[in-house]
Structure formats: C-alpha cells, structure tokens
Amino acid sequence: MNANVIVYISPGCPDCAAVKHYLRERGIPFEERDITAPGVADEAKSRYGVRVAPITVIGASFFYGTFAQQRPQLDRALAGR
C-alpha cells in the first residue's frame, strides 16, 4: 500500500508535532499543509469537514483530534508499512 499521506498542521501545535514525529519515526513520507496559510483551512473544511489541526490524511481515510486520539487509527491505517 503506497497511499499519500498529508498532515494539516498549525505552527506551535504540540499534537501536530507529535503526528509528524510519529510518521518520521516510521519512515512514512508525508506532505505538510499549514492551515494558517491562505485558503488551506478552507480546503481542509471543504474536504474533511473540519478546520482544526492536526488532520492526518492517509489515502481515502482521514483522522483528526489530538495525537492520542489519532494514534490507534494511525497504527491501523499504517499497519504493514
């Protein structure tokens, strides 16, 4: 499985940093999108229904909430990678 991974972040967000660290630790490449950049929060809202970071997108799936809330879902989504 070679799904694209996108992480919507906000500068200074500890949960965003934790998601990025989690992915880097596992060697999972990802694209970072800053929700404070013009239009990015609106893009997140229109695609995923939320505009709060972090939002982690893996292929057709997406997860949001704190890193602790996302981690079990990320573990399942990235199993075998």
PyMOL Python script that loads the backbone (N, CA, C, O; Angstrom):
from pymol import cmd

cmd.read_pdbstr("""\
ATOM      1  N   MET A   1       0.848  -1.188   0.000  1.00  0.00           N
ATOM      2  CA  MET A   1       0.000   0.000   0.000  1.00  0.00           C
ATOM      3  C   MET A   1       0.882   1.236   0.000  1.00  0.00           C
ATOM      4  O   MET A   1       1.753   1.384   0.857  1.00  0.00           O
ATOM      5  N   ASN A   2       0.660   2.106  -0.942  1.00  0.00           N
ATOM      6  CA  ASN A   2       1.503   3.285  -1.060  1.00  0.00           C
ATOM      7  C   ASN A   2       0.637   4.533  -1.113  1.00  0.00           C
ATOM      8  O   ASN A   2       0.753   5.334  -2.040  1.00  0.00           O
ATOM      9  N   ALA A   3      -0.227   4.698  -0.123  1.00  0.00           N
ATOM     10  CA  ALA A   3      -1.138   5.843  -0.077  1.00  0.00           C
ATOM     11  C   ALA A   3      -0.373   7.114   0.239  1.00  0.00           C
ATOM     12  O   ALA A   3       0.610   7.097   0.981  1.00  0.00           O
ATOM     13  N   ASN A   4      -0.830   8.206  -0.327  1.00  0.00           N
ATOM     14  CA  ASN A   4      -0.256   9.501   0.004  1.00  0.00           C
ATOM     15  C   ASN A   4      -0.678   9.890   1.407  1.00  0.00           C
ATOM     16  O   ASN A   4      -1.805   9.620   1.822  1.00  0.00           O
ATOM     17  N   VAL A   5       0.224  10.522   2.135  1.00  0.00           N
ATOM     18  CA  VAL A   5      -0.067  10.973   3.486  1.00  0.00           C
ATOM     19  C   VAL A   5       0.080  12.492   3.520  1.00  0.00           C
ATOM     20  O   VAL A   5       1.105  13.033   3.104  1.00  0.00           O
ATOM     21  N   ILE A   6      -0.942  13.169   4.014  1.00  0.00           N
ATOM     22  CA  ILE A   6      -0.935  14.624   4.159  1.00  0.00           C
ATOM     23  C   ILE A   6      -1.244  14.926   5.617  1.00  0.00           C
ATOM     24  O   ILE A   6      -2.138  14.321   6.210  1.00  0.00           O
ATOM     25  N   VAL A   7      -0.500  15.863   6.191  1.00  0.00           N
ATOM     26  CA  VAL A   7      -0.773  16.290   7.564  1.00  0.00           C
ATOM     27  C   VAL A   7      -1.044  17.794   7.539  1.00  0.00           C
ATOM     28  O   VAL A   7      -0.181  18.590   7.168  1.00  0.00           O
ATOM     29  N   TYR A   8      -2.249  18.162   7.939  1.00  0.00           N
ATOM     30  CA  TYR A   8      -2.596  19.575   8.095  1.00  0.00           C
ATOM     31  C   TYR A   8      -2.149  19.980   9.491  1.00  0.00           C
ATOM     32  O   TYR A   8      -2.551  19.369  10.482  1.00  0.00           O
ATOM     33  N   ILE A   9      -1.318  21.010   9.564  1.00  0.00           N
ATOM     34  CA  ILE A   9      -0.732  21.419  10.843  1.00  0.00           C
ATOM     35  C   ILE A   9      -0.992  22.892  11.103  1.00  0.00           C
ATOM     36  O   ILE A   9      -1.417  23.639  10.221  1.00  0.00           O
ATOM     37  N   SER A  10      -0.726  23.282  12.333  1.00  0.00           N
ATOM     38  CA  SER A  10      -0.739  24.681  12.738  1.00  0.00           C
ATOM     39  C   SER A  10       0.580  24.920  13.477  1.00  0.00           C
ATOM     40  O   SER A  10       0.961  24.108  14.320  1.00  0.00           O
ATOM     41  N   PRO A  11       1.281  26.009  13.183  1.00  0.00           N
ATOM     42  CA  PRO A  11       2.557  26.260  13.861  1.00  0.00           C
ATOM     43  C   PRO A  11       2.396  26.285  15.376  1.00  0.00           C
ATOM     44  O   PRO A  11       1.456  26.880  15.903  1.00  0.00           O
ATOM     45  N   GLY A  12       3.319  25.636  16.064  1.00  0.00           N
ATOM     46  CA  GLY A  12       3.305  25.618  17.523  1.00  0.00           C
ATOM     47  C   GLY A  12       2.359  24.604  18.137  1.00  0.00           C
ATOM     48  O   GLY A  12       2.228  24.543  19.360  1.00  0.00           O
ATOM     49  N   CYS A  13       1.703  23.815  17.320  1.00  0.00           N
ATOM     50  CA  CYS A  13       0.733  22.829  17.791  1.00  0.00           C
ATOM     51  C   CYS A  13       1.462  21.561  18.241  1.00  0.00           C
ATOM     52  O   CYS A  13       2.071  20.883  17.413  1.00  0.00           O
ATOM     53  N   PRO A  14       1.413  21.223  19.541  1.00  0.00           N
ATOM     54  CA  PRO A  14       2.133  20.041  20.021  1.00  0.00           C
ATOM     55  C   PRO A  14       1.606  18.722  19.450  1.00  0.00           C
ATOM     56  O   PRO A  14       2.385  17.796  19.221  1.00  0.00           O
ATOM     57  N   ASP A  15       0.295  18.628  19.219  1.00  0.00           N
ATOM     58  CA  ASP A  15      -0.241  17.404  18.632  1.00  0.00           C
ATOM     59  C   ASP A  15       0.181  17.254  17.172  1.00  0.00           C
ATOM     60  O   ASP A  15       0.379  16.139  16.689  1.00  0.00           O
ATOM     61  N   CYS A  16       0.316  18.377  16.474  1.00  0.00           N
ATOM     62  CA  CYS A  16       0.811  18.346  15.093  1.00  0.00           C
ATOM     63  C   CYS A  16       2.253  17.831  15.080  1.00  0.00           C
ATOM     64  O   CYS A  16       2.609  16.981  14.263  1.00  0.00           O
ATOM     65  N   ALA A  17       3.072  18.350  15.986  1.00  0.00           N
ATOM     66  CA  ALA A  17       4.465  17.908  16.089  1.00  0.00           C
ATOM     67  C   ALA A  17       4.535  16.426  16.413  1.00  0.00           C
ATOM     68  O   ALA A  17       5.401  15.720  15.895  1.00  0.00           O
ATOM     69  N   ALA A  18       3.634  15.942  17.266  1.00  0.00           N
ATOM     70  CA  ALA A  18       3.626  14.527  17.642  1.00  0.00           C
ATOM     71  C   ALA A  18       3.261  13.641  16.450  1.00  0.00           C
ATOM     72  O   ALA A  18       3.861  12.583  16.263  1.00  0.00           O
ATOM     73  N   VAL A  19       2.288  14.061  15.645  1.00  0.00           N
ATOM     74  CA  VAL A  19       1.917  13.290  14.451  1.00  0.00           C
ATOM     75  C   VAL A  19       3.092  13.234  13.487  1.00  0.00           C
ATOM     76  O   VAL A  19       3.411  12.168  12.960  1.00  0.00           O
ATOM     77  N   LYS A  20       3.742  14.375  13.249  1.00  0.00           N
ATOM     78  CA  LYS A  20       4.886  14.408  12.330  1.00  0.00           C
ATOM     79  C   LYS A  20       6.020  13.523  12.851  1.00  0.00           C
ATOM     80  O   LYS A  20       6.644  12.798  12.075  1.00  0.00           O
ATOM     81  N   HIS A  21       6.290  13.575  14.148  1.00  0.00           N
ATOM     82  CA  HIS A  21       7.334  12.746  14.751  1.00  0.00           C
ATOM     83  C   HIS A  21       6.997  11.262  14.577  1.00  0.00           C
ATOM     84  O   HIS A  21       7.860  10.460  14.219  1.00  0.00           O
ATOM     85  N   TYR A  22       5.756  10.911  14.828  1.00  0.00           N
ATOM     86  CA  TYR A  22       5.281   9.533  14.675  1.00  0.00           C
ATOM     87  C   TYR A  22       5.553   9.033  13.249  1.00  0.00           C
ATOM     88  O   TYR A  22       6.076   7.934  13.062  1.00  0.00           O
ATOM     89  N   LEU A  23       5.195   9.841  12.254  1.00  0.00           N
ATOM     90  CA  LEU A  23       5.379   9.443  10.856  1.00  0.00           C
ATOM     91  C   LEU A  23       6.866   9.352  10.500  1.00  0.00           C
ATOM     92  O   LEU A  23       7.290   8.392   9.856  1.00  0.00           O
ATOM     93  N   ARG A  24       7.649  10.333  10.911  1.00  0.00           N
ATOM     94  CA  ARG A  24       9.093  10.315  10.621  1.00  0.00           C
ATOM     95  C   ARG A  24       9.767   9.105  11.252  1.00  0.00           C
ATOM     96  O   ARG A  24      10.609   8.457  10.630  1.00  0.00           O
ATOM     97  N   GLU A  25       9.391   8.805  12.492  1.00  0.00           N
ATOM     98  CA  GLU A  25       9.958   7.669  13.215  1.00  0.00           C
ATOM     99  C   GLU A  25       9.725   6.354  12.470  1.00  0.00           C
ATOM    100  O   GLU A  25      10.532   5.430  12.568  1.00  0.00           O
ATOM    101  N   ARG A  26       8.635   6.275  11.736  1.00  0.00           N
ATOM    102  CA  ARG A  26       8.288   5.071  10.984  1.00  0.00           C
ATOM    103  C   ARG A  26       8.724   5.132   9.526  1.00  0.00           C
ATOM    104  O   ARG A  26       8.463   4.208   8.756  1.00  0.00           O
ATOM    105  N   GLY A  27       9.392   6.226   9.147  1.00  0.00           N
ATOM    106  CA  GLY A  27       9.866   6.367   7.771  1.00  0.00           C
ATOM    107  C   GLY A  27       8.751   6.583   6.768  1.00  0.00           C
ATOM    108  O   GLY A  27       8.893   6.233   5.596  1.00  0.00           O
ATOM    109  N   ILE A  28       7.638   7.160   7.216  1.00  0.00           N
ATOM    110  CA  ILE A  28       6.489   7.410   6.339  1.00  0.00           C
ATOM    111  C   ILE A  28       6.608   8.822   5.772  1.00  0.00           C
ATOM    112  O   ILE A  28       6.513   9.791   6.525  1.00  0.00           O
ATOM    113  N   PRO A  29       6.816   8.960   4.458  1.00  0.00           N
ATOM    114  CA  PRO A  29       6.874  10.307   3.883  1.00  0.00           C
ATOM    115  C   PRO A  29       5.492  10.961   3.922  1.00  0.00           C
ATOM    116  O   PRO A  29       4.472  10.287   3.779  1.00  0.00           O
ATOM    117  N   PHE A  30       5.473  12.263   4.115  1.00  0.00           N
ATOM    118  CA  PHE A  30       4.197  12.967   4.163  1.00  0.00           C
ATOM    119  C   PHE A  30       4.362  14.380   3.640  1.00  0.00           C
ATOM    120  O   PHE A  30       5.454  14.948   3.635  1.00  0.00           O
ATOM    121  N   GLU A  31       3.245  14.923   3.203  1.00  0.00           N
ATOM    122  CA  GLU A  31       3.173  16.322   2.783  1.00  0.00           C
ATOM    123  C   GLU A  31       2.563  17.103   3.924  1.00  0.00           C
ATOM    124  O   GLU A  31       1.576  16.669   4.519  1.00  0.00           O
ATOM    125  N   GLU A  32       3.138  18.249   4.235  1.00  0.00           N
ATOM    126  CA  GLU A  32       2.658  19.087   5.326  1.00  0.00           C
ATOM    127  C   GLU A  32       1.923  20.288   4.742  1.00  0.00           C
ATOM    128  O   GLU A  32       2.422  20.948   3.831  1.00  0.00           O
ATOM    129  N   ARG A  33       0.741  20.566   5.268  1.00  0.00           N
ATOM    130  CA  ARG A  33      -0.028  21.750   4.840  1.00  0.00           C
ATOM    131  C   ARG A  33      -0.374  22.564   6.076  1.00  0.00           C
ATOM    132  O   ARG A  33      -0.972  22.049   7.020  1.00  0.00           O
ATOM    133  N   ASP A  34       0.001  23.825   6.068  1.00  0.00           N
ATOM    134  CA  ASP A  34      -0.197  24.737   7.191  1.00  0.00           C
ATOM    135  C   ASP A  34      -1.574  25.385   7.085  1.00  0.00           C
ATOM    136  O   ASP A  34      -1.843  26.129   6.142  1.00  0.00           O
ATOM    137  N   ILE A  35      -2.450  25.100   8.060  1.00  0.00           N
ATOM    138  CA  ILE A  35      -3.812  25.648   7.982  1.00  0.00           C
ATOM    139  C   ILE A  35      -3.863  27.164   8.186  1.00  0.00           C
ATOM    140  O   ILE A  35      -4.905  27.781   7.969  1.00  0.00           O
ATOM    141  N   THR A  36      -2.747  27.765   8.600  1.00  0.00           N
ATOM    142  CA  THR A  36      -2.742  29.223   8.727  1.00  0.00           C
ATOM    143  C   THR A  36      -2.399  29.900   7.395  1.00  0.00           C
ATOM    144  O   THR A  36      -2.487  31.123   7.287  1.00  0.00           O
ATOM    145  N   ALA A  37      -2.011  29.125   6.391  1.00  0.00           N
ATOM    146  CA  ALA A  37      -1.735  29.694   5.059  1.00  0.00           C
ATOM    147  C   ALA A  37      -3.064  30.002   4.372  1.00  0.00           C
ATOM    148  O   ALA A  37      -4.052  29.303   4.596  1.00  0.00           O
ATOM    149  N   PRO A  38      -3.095  31.046   3.532  1.00  0.00           N
ATOM    150  CA  PRO A  38      -4.348  31.435   2.878  1.00  0.00           C
ATOM    151  C   PRO A  38      -4.989  30.263   2.123  1.00  0.00           C
ATOM    152  O   PRO A  38      -4.349  29.610   1.300  1.00  0.00           O
ATOM    153  N   GLY A  39      -6.257  30.019   2.423  1.00  0.00           N
ATOM    154  CA  GLY A  39      -7.031  29.016   1.710  1.00  0.00           C
ATOM    155  C   GLY A  39      -6.908  27.585   2.230  1.00  0.00           C
ATOM    156  O   GLY A  39      -7.748  26.745   1.906  1.00  0.00           O
ATOM    157  N   VAL A  40      -5.895  27.293   3.019  1.00  0.00           N
ATOM    158  CA  VAL A  40      -5.668  25.903   3.447  1.00  0.00           C
ATOM    159  C   VAL A  40      -6.727  25.443   4.446  1.00  0.00           C
ATOM    160  O   VAL A  40      -7.206  24.313   4.346  1.00  0.00           O
ATOM    161  N   ALA A  41      -7.101  26.280   5.395  1.00  0.00           N
ATOM    162  CA  ALA A  41      -8.152  25.902   6.352  1.00  0.00           C
ATOM    163  C   ALA A  41      -9.472  25.675   5.620  1.00  0.00           C
ATOM    164  O   ALA A  41     -10.215  24.751   5.950  1.00  0.00           O
ATOM    165  N   ASP A  42      -9.764  26.511   4.635  1.00  0.00           N
ATOM    166  CA  ASP A  42     -10.992  26.339   3.851  1.00  0.00           C
ATOM    167  C   ASP A  42     -10.955  25.031   3.065  1.00  0.00           C
ATOM    168  O   ASP A  42     -11.965  24.336   2.953  1.00  0.00           O
ATOM    169  N   GLU A  43      -9.778  24.700   2.521  1.00  0.00           N
ATOM    170  CA  GLU A  43      -9.600  23.436   1.802  1.00  0.00           C
ATOM    171  C   GLU A  43      -9.870  22.257   2.740  1.00  0.00           C
ATOM    172  O   GLU A  43     -10.583  21.320   2.381  1.00  0.00           O
ATOM    173  N   ALA A  44      -9.298  22.314   3.935  1.00  0.00           N
ATOM    174  CA  ALA A  44      -9.499  21.239   4.914  1.00  0.00           C
ATOM    175  C   ALA A  44     -10.980  21.119   5.277  1.00  0.00           C
ATOM    176  O   ALA A  44     -11.519  20.014   5.342  1.00  0.00           O
ATOM    177  N   LYS A  45     -11.626  22.243   5.511  1.00  0.00           N
ATOM    178  CA  LYS A  45     -13.045  22.262   5.881  1.00  0.00           C
ATOM    179  C   LYS A  45     -13.901  21.672   4.762  1.00  0.00           C
ATOM    180  O   LYS A  45     -14.802  20.876   5.028  1.00  0.00           O
ATOM    181  N   SER A  46     -13.630  22.052   3.516  1.00  0.00           N
ATOM    182  CA  SER A  46     -14.458  21.556   2.416  1.00  0.00           C
ATOM    183  C   SER A  46     -14.199  20.077   2.134  1.00  0.00           C
ATOM    184  O   SER A  46     -15.124  19.363   1.747  1.00  0.00           O
ATOM    185  N   ARG A  47     -12.981  19.606   2.315  1.00  0.00           N
ATOM    186  CA  ARG A  47     -12.669  18.196   2.031  1.00  0.00           C
ATOM    187  C   ARG A  47     -12.997  17.259   3.188  1.00  0.00           C
ATOM    188  O   ARG A  47     -13.465  16.141   2.974  1.00  0.00           O
ATOM    189  N   TYR A  48     -12.747  17.727   4.438  1.00  0.00           N
ATOM    190  CA  TYR A  48     -12.824  16.821   5.582  1.00  0.00           C
ATOM    191  C   TYR A  48     -13.820  17.243   6.656  1.00  0.00           C
ATOM    192  O   TYR A  48     -14.031  16.520   7.630  1.00  0.00           O
ATOM    193  N   GLY A  49     -14.432  18.412   6.479  1.00  0.00           N
ATOM    194  CA  GLY A  49     -15.458  18.854   7.412  1.00  0.00           C
ATOM    195  C   GLY A  49     -14.932  19.492   8.685  1.00  0.00           C
ATOM    196  O   GLY A  49     -15.718  19.859   9.557  1.00  0.00           O
ATOM    197  N   VAL A  50     -13.629  19.630   8.809  1.00  0.00           N
ATOM    198  CA  VAL A  50     -13.027  20.274   9.973  1.00  0.00           C
ATOM    199  C   VAL A  50     -11.925  21.215   9.513  1.00  0.00           C
ATOM    200  O   VAL A  50     -11.368  21.061   8.425  1.00  0.00           O
ATOM    201  N   ARG A  51     -11.624  22.182  10.354  1.00  0.00           N
ATOM    202  CA  ARG A  51     -10.531  23.101  10.031  1.00  0.00           C
ATOM    203  C   ARG A  51      -9.604  23.280  11.227  1.00  0.00           C
ATOM    204  O   ARG A  51      -9.001  24.338  11.404  1.00  0.00           O
ATOM    205  N   VAL A  52      -9.498  22.235  12.048  1.00  0.00           N
ATOM    206  CA  VAL A  52      -8.642  22.282  13.222  1.00  0.00           C
ATOM    207  C   VAL A  52      -7.521  21.255  13.048  1.00  0.00           C
ATOM    208  O   VAL A  52      -7.765  20.127  12.620  1.00  0.00           O
ATOM    209  N   ALA A  53      -6.316  21.649  13.377  1.00  0.00           N
ATOM    210  CA  ALA A  53      -5.158  20.771  13.202  1.00  0.00           C
ATOM    211  C   ALA A  53      -4.889  19.990  14.487  1.00  0.00           C
ATOM    212  O   ALA A  53      -5.230  20.455  15.574  1.00  0.00           O
ATOM    213  N   PRO A  54      -4.289  18.826  14.374  1.00  0.00           N
ATOM    214  CA  PRO A  54      -3.858  18.173  13.145  1.00  0.00           C
ATOM    215  C   PRO A  54      -4.977  17.356  12.491  1.00  0.00           C
ATOM    216  O   PRO A  54      -5.844  16.789  13.155  1.00  0.00           O
ATOM    217  N   ILE A  55      -4.914  17.324  11.167  1.00  0.00           N
ATOM    218  CA  ILE A  55      -5.727  16.408  10.370  1.00  0.00           C
ATOM    219  C   ILE A  55      -4.718  15.553   9.617  1.00  0.00           C
ATOM    220  O   ILE A  55      -3.838  16.083   8.938  1.00  0.00           O
ATOM    221  N   THR A  56      -4.837  14.248   9.732  1.00  0.00           N
ATOM    222  CA  THR A  56      -3.931  13.341   9.038  1.00  0.00           C
ATOM    223  C   THR A  56      -4.733  12.608   7.975  1.00  0.00           C
ATOM    224  O   THR A  56      -5.739  11.965   8.275  1.00  0.00           O
ATOM    225  N   VAL A  57      -4.277  12.709   6.728  1.00  0.00           N
ATOM    226  CA  VAL A  57      -4.952  12.088   5.596  1.00  0.00           C
ATOM    227  C   VAL A  57      -4.059  10.967   5.080  1.00  0.00           C
ATOM    228  O   VAL A  57      -2.900  11.191   4.732  1.00  0.00           O
ATOM    229  N   ILE A  58      -4.606   9.770   5.034  1.00  0.00           N
ATOM    230  CA  ILE A  58      -3.875   8.617   4.506  1.00  0.00           C
ATOM    231  C   ILE A  58      -4.755   7.991   3.437  1.00  0.00           C
ATOM    232  O   ILE A  58      -5.741   7.318   3.735  1.00  0.00           O
ATOM    233  N   GLY A  59      -4.379   8.226   2.188  1.00  0.00           N
ATOM    234  CA  GLY A  59      -5.204   7.737   1.082  1.00  0.00           C
ATOM    235  C   GLY A  59      -6.590   8.340   1.162  1.00  0.00           C
ATOM    236  O   GLY A  59      -6.740   9.562   1.176  1.00  0.00           O
ATOM    237  N   ALA A  60      -7.620   7.479   1.217  1.00  0.00           N
ATOM    238  CA  ALA A  60      -9.004   7.949   1.271  1.00  0.00           C
ATOM    239  C   ALA A  60      -9.496   8.164   2.703  1.00  0.00           C
ATOM    240  O   ALA A  60     -10.615   8.635   2.906  1.00  0.00           O
ATOM    241  N   SER A  61      -8.673   7.823   3.696  1.00  0.00           N
ATOM    242  CA  SER A  61      -9.068   7.972   5.099  1.00  0.00           C
ATOM    243  C   SER A  61      -8.484   9.250   5.694  1.00  0.00           C
ATOM    244  O   SER A  61      -7.431   9.720   5.263  1.00  0.00           O
ATOM    245  N   PHE A  62      -9.177   9.806   6.688  1.00  0.00           N
ATOM    246  CA  PHE A  62      -8.618  10.957   7.395  1.00  0.00           C
ATOM    247  C   PHE A  62      -8.985  10.871   8.864  1.00  0.00           C
ATOM    248  O   PHE A  62     -10.006  10.302   9.249  1.00  0.00           O
ATOM    249  N   PHE A  63      -8.106  11.463   9.673  1.00  0.00           N
ATOM    250  CA  PHE A  63      -8.254  11.415  11.128  1.00  0.00           C
ATOM    251  C   PHE A  63      -7.973  12.807  11.680  1.00  0.00           C
ATOM    252  O   PHE A  63      -7.131  13.530  11.148  1.00  0.00           O
ATOM    253  N   TYR A  64      -8.671  13.178  12.734  1.00  0.00           N
ATOM    254  CA  TYR A  64      -8.406  14.465  13.385  1.00  0.00           C
ATOM    255  C   TYR A  64      -8.607  14.301  14.877  1.00  0.00           C
ATOM    256  O   TYR A  64      -9.135  13.293  15.345  1.00  0.00           O
ATOM    257  N   GLY A  65      -8.181  15.301  15.604  1.00  0.00           N
ATOM    258  CA  GLY A  65      -8.215  15.244  17.062  1.00  0.00           C
ATOM    259  C   GLY A  65      -6.789  15.241  17.580  1.00  0.00           C
ATOM    260  O   GLY A  65      -5.841  15.432  16.818  1.00  0.00           O
ATOM    261  N   THR A  66      -6.645  15.026  18.861  1.00  0.00           N
ATOM    262  CA  THR A  66      -5.308  15.020  19.451  1.00  0.00           C
ATOM    263  C   THR A  66      -4.517  13.830  18.920  1.00  0.00           C
ATOM    264  O   THR A  66      -5.088  12.892  18.362  1.00  0.00           O
ATOM    265  N   PHE A  67      -3.201  13.875  19.097  1.00  0.00           N
ATOM    266  CA  PHE A  67      -2.378  12.749  18.676  1.00  0.00           C
ATOM    267  C   PHE A  67      -2.810  11.471  19.400  1.00  0.00           C
ATOM    268  O   PHE A  67      -2.874  10.400  18.797  1.00  0.00           O
ATOM    269  N   ALA A  68      -3.106  11.592  20.696  1.00  0.00           N
ATOM    270  CA  ALA A  68      -3.539  10.419  21.462  1.00  0.00           C
ATOM    271  C   ALA A  68      -4.818   9.818  20.866  1.00  0.00           C
ATOM    272  O   ALA A  68      -4.978   8.597  20.846  1.00  0.00           O
ATOM    273  N   GLN A  69      -5.718  10.664  20.384  1.00  0.00           N
ATOM    274  CA  GLN A  69      -6.948  10.177  19.753  1.00  0.00           C
ATOM    275  C   GLN A  69      -6.661   9.551  18.388  1.00  0.00           C
ATOM    276  O   GLN A  69      -7.281   8.554  18.017  1.00  0.00           O
ATOM    277  N   GLN A  70      -5.729  10.130  17.648  1.00  0.00           N
ATOM    278  CA  GLN A  70      -5.428   9.647  16.303  1.00  0.00           C
ATOM    279  C   GLN A  70      -4.568   8.387  16.290  1.00  0.00           C
ATOM    280  O   GLN A  70      -4.680   7.572  15.374  1.00  0.00           O
ATOM    281  N   ARG A  71      -3.712   8.222  17.295  1.00  0.00           N
ATOM    282  CA  ARG A  71      -2.697   7.167  17.232  1.00  0.00           C
ATOM    283  C   ARG A  71      -3.255   5.762  16.951  1.00  0.00           C
ATOM    284  O   ARG A  71      -2.713   5.077  16.083  1.00  0.00           O
ATOM    285  N   PRO A  72      -4.299   5.303  17.634  1.00  0.00           N
ATOM    286  CA  PRO A  72      -4.801   3.949  17.317  1.00  0.00           C
ATOM    287  C   PRO A  72      -5.246   3.823  15.855  1.00  0.00           C
ATOM    288  O   PRO A  72      -5.042   2.787  15.221  1.00  0.00           O
ATOM    289  N   GLN A  73      -5.848   4.880  15.337  1.00  0.00           N
ATOM    290  CA  GLN A  73      -6.295   4.863  13.944  1.00  0.00           C
ATOM    291  C   GLN A  73      -5.095   4.873  12.999  1.00  0.00           C
ATOM    292  O   GLN A  73      -5.094   4.174  11.985  1.00  0.00           O
ATOM    293  N   LEU A  74      -4.080   5.660  13.331  1.00  0.00           N
ATOM    294  CA  LEU A  74      -2.870   5.698  12.513  1.00  0.00           C
ATOM    295  C   LEU A  74      -2.174   4.344  12.528  1.00  0.00           C
ATOM    296  O   LEU A  74      -1.712   3.867  11.492  1.00  0.00           O
ATOM    297  N   ASP A  75      -2.100   3.729  13.702  1.00  0.00           N
ATOM    298  CA  ASP A  75      -1.484   2.399  13.801  1.00  0.00           C
ATOM    299  C   ASP A  75      -2.183   1.411  12.860  1.00  0.00           C
ATOM    300  O   ASP A  75      -1.524   0.650  12.152  1.00  0.00           O
ATOM    301  N   ARG A  76      -3.516   1.428  12.858  1.00  0.00           N
ATOM    302  CA  ARG A  76      -4.274   0.522  11.967  1.00  0.00           C
ATOM    303  C   ARG A  76      -4.063   0.881  10.505  1.00  0.00           C
ATOM    304  O   ARG A  76      -3.828   0.003   9.674  1.00  0.00           O
ATOM    305  N   ALA A  77      -4.147   2.168  10.188  1.00  0.00           N
ATOM    306  CA  ALA A  77      -4.051   2.601   8.791  1.00  0.00           C
ATOM    307  C   ALA A  77      -2.664   2.339   8.209  1.00  0.00           C
ATOM    308  O   ALA A  77      -2.526   2.101   7.009  1.00  0.00           O
ATOM    309  N   LEU A  78      -1.645   2.382   9.053  1.00  0.00           N
ATOM    310  CA  LEU A  78      -0.272   2.224   8.579  1.00  0.00           C
ATOM    311  C   LEU A  78       0.306   0.845   8.864  1.00  0.00           C
ATOM    312  O   LEU A  78       1.496   0.617   8.643  1.00  0.00           O
ATOM    313  N   ALA A  79      -0.509  -0.069   9.348  1.00  0.00           N
ATOM    314  CA  ALA A  79      -0.023  -1.435   9.636  1.00  0.00           C
ATOM    315  C   ALA A  79       0.592  -2.031   8.369  1.00  0.00           C
ATOM    316  O   ALA A  79       0.019  -1.958   7.282  1.00  0.00           O
ATOM    317  N   GLY A  80       1.752  -2.611   8.540  1.00  0.00           N
ATOM    318  CA  GLY A  80       2.429  -3.232   7.410  1.00  0.00           C
ATOM    319  C   GLY A  80       3.290  -2.302   6.584  1.00  0.00           C
ATOM    320  O   GLY A  80       3.844  -2.714   5.565  1.00  0.00           O
ATOM    321  N   ARG A  81       3.410  -1.075   6.998  1.00  0.00           N
ATOM    322  CA  ARG A  81       4.255  -0.130   6.258  1.00  0.00           C
ATOM    323  C   ARG A  81       5.619  -0.065   6.869  1.00  0.00           C
ATOM    324  O   ARG A  81       6.476   0.675   6.388  1.00  0.00           O
TER     325      ARG A  81
END
""", "prot")
cmd.dss("prot")
cmd.show_as("cartoon", "prot")
cmd.util.cbc("prot")
cmd.orient("prot")
